[in-house]
């Protein structure tokens, strides 16, 4: 580069970028913190009039990535009683793409080179939120979150093959919703809901399967747990991503799935609400619900399966029993065929198991 600058020719732009990138890439930062940050503004309603932050942290910064960027104990106070608090918000394990991939990004975008575009994307391992509170009196907003975590591992290039999320104690005051949106919750006798949720998606190279798991637990209503296996997701989708390799997803199959519901008051609340709307007593509405179950299942091609499901759902209505159903496709069912099948015909495509425990 120096020789080129001494001559009549201007240095190549890419050489300059590489030289600057190499220079700055030689530096690293172990840990940098700012503590006790405070800001105040006039109470004219145009912006928060008080901002306090206990700590801003940047850690393990180098040419390869950033170990952490986080804020702790952030509080914003507005002129009309608005209050936003965040105990901790952090991005962890950020991986920077190679300089050569960034320099090639413009070409990759113009040529729709998916593999090269992905090489220019950063990677991220973890996002954390703790102690979130949002109160906006004028809008009726009252929201809190104990914690949430999003984790991504097993990256192939910039694409994670394992994704996990965990949400704890997410509370929403339903009074903030529009009357039309709130109507159903009002009928169920709820003025707020508190939810825990977890989900995980994992791809396994040895089997080319994707394992799916989730749990949603809503206080005063119940919980729903699910799991499933999607098969035939080939490694080429991750190893050599391109518009052509994405066609390999057309061969994906549904291998199995399972759902489990545990009631915590949702069924009883729904029957009470329905009975109130129809002007009936609870027992009369419960009897109507039980009578509707076999009618709704009558179109299934498998009468024995329909009877098992009807008995299990009746137990849920009568005594709030758990309901679980699992199914295994014999053989694995192509997703394309699943979308084209009549719902009533699915009974012939899976081996089902139904139970109340």
C-alpha positions in Angstrom: 0.0 0.0 0.0 2.8 2.4 0.9 4.6 1.7 -2.4 1.4 2.5 -4.3 1.0 5.8 -2.4 4.5 6.9 -3.4 3.7 6.4 -7.1 1.3 8.1 -9.4 -1.5 5.5 -8.9 -4.0 5.9 -6.1 -4.1 2.9 -3.6 -6.8 0.4 -4.1 -9.8 1.0 -1.9 -10.0 -2.6 -0.7 -6.3 -2.4 0.3 -7.0 0.6 2.4 -10.0 -1.0 4.1 -7.9 -4.1 4.8 -5.0 -2.1 6.2 -7.4 -0.1 8.5 -9.2 -3.2 9.6 -5.9 -5.0 10.4 -4.7 -2.0 12.4 -7.8 -1.8 14.6 -8.0 -5.5 14.8 -4.8 -5.5 16.7 -6.5 -3.8 19.7 -8.8 -5.4 22.3 -10.7 -4.2 25.3 -11.0 -6.3 28.4 -13.7 -4.4 30.3 -15.2 -0.9 30.2 -17.8 0.4 32.6 -19.7 3.7 33.2 -21.4 3.9 36.6 -24.0 6.2 38.2 -25.3 7.8 35.0 -28.0 10.4 35.5 -29.9 12.8 33.2 -32.6 15.3 33.9 -34.8 17.3 31.5 -37.6 19.9 31.8 -41.1 18.4 32.5 -42.6 19.6 29.2 -43.9 16.2 28.3 -41.7 15.8 25.2 -39.3 13.3 26.7 -38.6 11.4 30.0 -37.7 14.0 32.6 -35.4 11.6 34.6 -33.1 8.9 33.4 -30.9 6.9 35.8 -28.6 4.0 35.0 -26.5 2.2 37.5 -24.1 0.7 35.0 -23.2 0.4 31.3 -20.7 -2.4 30.6 -18.7 -3.4 27.5 -16.6 -6.4 27.9 -14.2 -8.6 25.9 -14.1 -6.5 22.7 -11.8 -7.6 19.9 -11.7 -8.1 16.2 -13.4 -11.5 16.8 -16.4 -10.2 18.7 -17.9 -8.7 21.8 -18.3 -10.7 25.0 -21.0 -8.5 26.5 -22.8 -5.2 26.2 -25.2 -4.6 29.0 -27.1 -2.0 31.1 -28.0 -2.5 34.8 -30.7 -0.8 36.8 -32.1 1.6 34.2 -35.0 3.8 35.3 -36.9 6.3 33.2 -39.5 8.6 34.8 -42.0 10.6 32.7 -43.8 13.9 33.6 -47.2 12.1 33.9 -46.3 9.3 36.2 -44.7 7.1 33.5 -42.3 4.6 34.9 -40.0 2.3 33.1 -37.5 0.1 35.0 -35.1 -2.5 33.6 -33.0 -4.5 36.1 -30.7 -5.8 33.4 -30.6 -5.9 29.6 -27.6 -7.7 28.0 -26.4 -9.0 24.7 -23.7 -11.7 25.2 -21.4 -13.6 22.9 -21.6 -11.5 19.8 -19.3 -12.8 17.0 -18.1 -10.4 14.3 -18.0 -11.6 10.7 -14.6 -11.7 8.9 -13.6 -8.4 7.2 -13.4 -10.1 3.9 -17.0 -11.2 4.1 -18.1 -7.6 4.9 -16.2 -6.3 2.0 -17.9 -8.8 -0.3 -21.4 -8.1 1.0 -22.4 -5.6 -1.7 -21.6 -8.0 -4.4 -23.3 -10.8 -2.6 -26.5 -8.8 -2.3 -26.5 -7.8 -5.9 -26.0 -11.4 -7.0 -28.4 -13.0 -4.4 -25.5 -15.0 -3.1 -27.2 -16.4 0.1 -24.1 -18.1 1.4 -21.9 -15.0 1.2 -24.6 -12.8 2.7 -24.8 -15.1 5.7 -21.1 -15.1 6.1 -21.3 -11.3 6.6 -23.8 -11.5 9.4 -22.8 -11.4 13.1 -23.6 -14.2 15.5 -25.3 -13.9 18.9 -25.4 -16.4 21.8 -27.6 -14.8 24.4 -30.0 -12.0 25.1 -31.1 -11.4 28.7 -33.8 -9.2 30.3 -34.5 -9.1 34.1 -36.7 -7.0 36.3 -38.7 -5.1 33.6 -41.6 -2.9 34.7 -43.5 -0.5 32.4 -46.3 1.8 33.8 -48.0 4.4 31.7 -51.0 5.7 33.6 -52.6 7.7 30.7 -52.8 4.5 28.6 -53.6 2.1 31.5 -50.4 0.2 30.7 -49.1 -1.9 33.6 -46.6 -4.6 32.5 -43.9 -6.5 34.3 -41.5 -9.3 33.4 -39.4 -11.1 35.9 -36.9 -12.5 33.3 -36.5 -13.6 29.7 -33.7 -15.3 28.0 -33.0 -16.1 24.4 -30.0 -18.5 23.7 -28.6 -19.5 20.4 -25.9 -22.2 20.1 -24.4 -24.7 17.6 -23.9 -22.0 14.9 -23.0 -23.2 11.4 -21.7 -20.0 9.9 -24.2 -17.4 11.2 -27.1 -19.8 11.5 -27.8 -21.3 15.0 -29.0 -24.9 15.1 -30.2 -24.7 18.7 -32.5 -22.0 19.9 -33.9 -21.8 23.4 -36.1 -19.2 25.1 -37.4 -18.9 28.6 -39.9 -16.3 29.9 -40.7 -16.1 33.6 -43.6 -14.2 35.2 -44.7 -12.0 32.3 -47.7 -10.0 33.8 -50.1 -7.9 31.7 -52.8 -5.7 33.1 -55.7 -6.3 30.8 -57.3 -3.0 31.5 -54.8 -1.5 29.0 -56.5 -3.4 26.1 -59.2 -2.0 23.9 -62.7 -2.9 25.1 -63.2 -5.2 22.2 -59.9 -7.0 22.8 -60.7 -7.2 26.6 -64.2 -8.6 26.2 -63.2 -12.3 26.3 -61.0 -11.8 29.3 -63.8 -9.9 31.1 -66.1 -12.8 30.5 -63.6 -15.1 32.0 -63.3 -12.9 35.1 -59.7 -11.9 34.5 -58.2 -8.4 35.0 -54.6 -9.5 34.5 -52.7 -12.6 33.2 -49.3 -13.9 34.3 -47.5 -16.3 32.0 -44.4 -18.5 32.0 -43.2 -19.9 28.7 -40.3 -22.0 27.4 -39.5 -23.2 23.9 -36.6 -25.0 22.3 -35.7 -25.9 18.7 -32.7 -28.2 18.0 -31.4 -29.6 14.8 -29.4 -32.9 15.0 -26.8 -33.6 12.3 -26.7 -37.3 12.9 -30.4 -37.8 12.3 -31.3 -34.6 10.3 -34.2 -34.2 12.7 -35.4 -31.0 14.3 -36.7 -31.4 17.8 -39.4 -29.0 19.0 -40.5 -28.4 22.6 -42.6 -25.7 24.2 -44.5 -24.9 27.4 -47.0 -22.1 28.0 -48.4 -21.8 31.6 -51.0 -19.1 32.2 -51.9 -18.4 35.8 -55.6 -19.2 36.6 -56.2 -20.8 33.2 -53.8 -23.7 32.6 -50.8 -25.0 30.8 -50.1 -26.4 27.4 -47.0 -28.5 26.7 -46.0 -29.7 23.3 -43.2 -31.5 21.5 -42.6 -32.7 18.0 -40.1 -34.0 15.5 -39.6 -32.7 12.0 -37.5 -35.0 9.9 -35.3 -34.9 6.8 -33.8 -31.4 7.2 -30.5 -32.1 5.4 -27.1 -30.7 6.5 -26.7 -28.9 3.1 -29.3 -26.3 4.3 -26.8 -25.2 6.9 -23.5 -26.1 5.3 -24.1 -24.7 1.9 -27.0 -22.3 2.1 -28.4 -21.1 -1.2 -31.6 -20.7 -3.0 -31.0 -24.2 -4.5 -30.3 -25.9 -1.2 -33.5 -24.5 0.3 -35.4 -26.7 -2.1 -34.2 -29.6 0.0 -36.7 -28.5 2.7 -39.5 -29.7 0.4 -38.7 -33.2 1.6 -39.2 -32.4 5.2 -41.5 -34.7 7.2 -43.6 -34.6 10.3 -42.5 -37.7 12.3 -44.4 -37.2 15.6 -46.0 -34.8 17.9 -47.6 -34.7 21.4 -49.7 -32.2 23.3 -50.7 -32.1 26.9 -53.1 -29.7 28.6 -53.5 -29.3 32.4 -56.4 -27.2 33.4 -56.1 -24.6 36.2 -59.6 -23.0 35.9 -60.0 -22.2 32.2 -62.7 -24.8 31.5 -64.8 -23.8 34.5 -64.4 -20.0 33.7 -65.4 -20.6 30.1 -68.5 -22.6 31.0 -69.6 -19.9 33.5 -69.1 -17.2 30.8 -71.0 -19.3 28.2 -73.8 -20.0 30.6 -74.1 -16.3 31.5 -74.4 -15.4 27.8 -77.0 -18.1 27.1 -79.0 -17.5 30.3 -78.5 -21.1 31.5 -77.3 -22.6 34.7 -73.8 -24.1 35.0 -74.9 -27.7 35.0 -77.1 -27.2 31.9 -74.2 -25.6 30.0 -71.8 -28.3 31.1 -74.2 -30.9 29.7 -74.4 -29.0 26.5 -70.6 -28.9 26.2 -70.3 -32.6 26.7 -73.0 -33.2 24.1 -71.1 -31.1 21.5 -67.9 -33.1 21.8 -68.9 -36.2 19.9 -70.6 -34.1 17.3 -67.4 -32.1 16.6 -65.5 -35.4 16.3 -68.0 -37.2 14.2 -66.2 -36.5 10.9 -63.0 -38.3 11.9 -62.5 -41.3 9.7 -61.6 -43.4 12.8 -64.7 -44.0 15.0 -62.6 -45.7 17.8 -60.2 -42.8 18.0 -63.1 -40.3 18.0 -64.6 -42.1 20.9 -61.3 -42.1 22.9 -60.8 -38.4 22.3 -64.5 -37.7 23.3 -64.1 -39.6 26.6 -60.9 -37.8 27.4 -62.4 -34.3 26.7 -65.5 -35.2 28.7 -63.2 -35.9 31.7 -61.6 -32.5 31.2 -65.1 -30.8 31.2 -66.4 -32.8 34.2 -63.5 -32.7 36.6 -60.7 -30.7 35.0 -58.6 -33.8 34.3 -55.4 -33.5 32.3 -55.7 -34.2 28.5 -52.8 -35.7 26.5 -52.6 -36.8 22.9 -49.6 -38.1 21.0 -49.2 -39.2 17.4 -46.6 -40.9 15.4 -46.7 -40.9 11.6 -46.3 -44.3 10.1 -44.3 -43.7 7.9 -43.1 -40.1 8.4 -45.5 -37.8 6.6 -44.2 -35.2 4.1 -45.2 -31.7 5.2 -46.5 -31.0 1.7 -48.9 -34.0 1.9 -50.0 -32.9 5.4 -51.1 -29.5 4.2 -53.0 -31.1 1.3 -54.8 -33.6 3.5 -58.3 -33.3 4.9 -58.3 -32.9 8.7 -60.8 -35.7 9.0 -58.4 -38.0 7.1 -55.4 -37.4 9.4 -56.5 -40.3 11.7 -55.5 -42.7 9.1 -52.0 -41.2 8.7 -50.9 -41.3 12.4 -50.9 -43.8 15.2 -52.6 -41.9 18.1 -52.5 -42.3 21.9 -55.0 -40.5 24.1 -55.1 -40.3 27.9 -56.2 -38.3 31.0 -53.0 -38.4 33.0 
